[in-house]
């Protein structure tokens, strides 16, 4: 699941449409506070955020059901193109799926 956070409803809807077209489950939110509250229950596979929001969000990330911290992908200028962002997200998810979880230790 991908969480989309944007105060602008139009941009939020565009982001949601692009990600849904790529077959990601999408949960749109108007504010960071709403997203943080919902992420505790949703436990997304990863969180994508601008660098300026990354630290605030990182402090609120829960662990997944296997005890691993939910990974965070900061969106920098080099990930502005949709293809670059999607590939970076897929790489992050592939890397995470290969990492041992706490139950294996």
C-alpha positions in Angstrom: 0.0 0.0 0.0 1.1 3.5 -0.8 0.1 6.5 1.3 -0.6 9.7 -0.7 -0.5 12.9 1.4 -1.3 16.2 -0.3 -3.4 19.2 0.9 -4.3 19.9 -2.8 -7.2 17.6 -3.7 -6.4 17.8 -7.4 -2.8 16.7 -7.0 -3.8 14.0 -4.5 -6.3 12.6 -7.0 -3.7 12.6 -9.8 -1.2 10.8 -7.6 -3.8 8.3 -6.6 -4.8 7.6 -10.2 -1.1 7.1 -11.3 -0.3 4.7 -8.5 -3.6 2.8 -8.9 -2.9 2.4 -12.6 0.4 0.8 -11.6 -1.6 -1.6 -9.4 -0.5 -0.2 -6.1 -3.2 0.0 -3.3 -3.5 3.7 -2.4 -4.6 5.5 0.7 -5.0 9.2 0.1 -4.8 11.7 3.0 -5.0 15.5 3.2 -2.5 15.9 6.0 0.6 14.2 7.5 -1.2 13.9 10.8 -4.1 12.0 9.2 -1.6 9.7 7.4 0.4 9.0 10.5 -2.7 8.1 12.5 -3.9 5.8 9.7 -0.5 4.2 9.1 -0.6 2.6 12.6 -3.5 0.5 11.5 -2.7 0.1 7.8 0.9 -0.9 8.2 2.0 -0.1 4.6 4.8 -1.9 2.9 6.7 1.4 2.6 6.3 5.1 3.1 7.2 7.6 0.4 7.8 11.2 1.6 9.6 14.4 0.7 12.9 14.8 2.6 11.5 17.6 4.7 8.7 15.3 6.0 10.8 12.2 6.2 12.2 12.7 9.8 8.7 13.6 11.2 7.2 10.5 9.6 10.2 8.3 10.5 9.6 9.0 14.2 6.0 7.6 13.8 6.7 4.5 11.7 5.5 1.3 13.2 6.9 -2.1 12.7 5.3 -4.6 10.3 3.8 -7.9 11.5 7.3 -9.5 11.3 8.9 -6.9 13.6 10.7 -5.0 10.9 10.5 -1.2 10.7 8.5 0.0 7.8 11.0 1.4 5.2 11.0 5.0 4.2 11.8 6.2 0.7 12.7 10.0 0.6 11.6 11.5 -2.7 14.4 13.7 -4.0 14.6 15.6 -7.3 16.2 12.6 -9.0 13.0 10.6 -8.2 10.7 13.3 -9.6 9.9 11.3 -12.8 7.1 8.7 -12.2 9.2 5.9 -13.7 12.2 6.7 -11.4 10.0 6.8 -8.3 8.3 3.5 -9.2 11.6 1.8 -9.8 13.1 3.1 -6.6 10.0 1.9 -4.7 10.1 -1.5 -6.3 13.9 -1.8 -5.5 13.2 -0.8 -1.8 10.5 -3.5 -1.6 12.6 -6.2 -3.2 15.5 -5.4 -0.9 13.2 -5.5 2.1 11.7 -8.9 1.1 15.3 -10.4 1.1 16.2 -9.0 4.6 15.9 -11.4 7.5 13.1 -10.5 10.0 13.5 -10.4 13.8 11.9 -13.9 14.1 14.9 -15.4 12.3 17.4 -14.0 14.8 
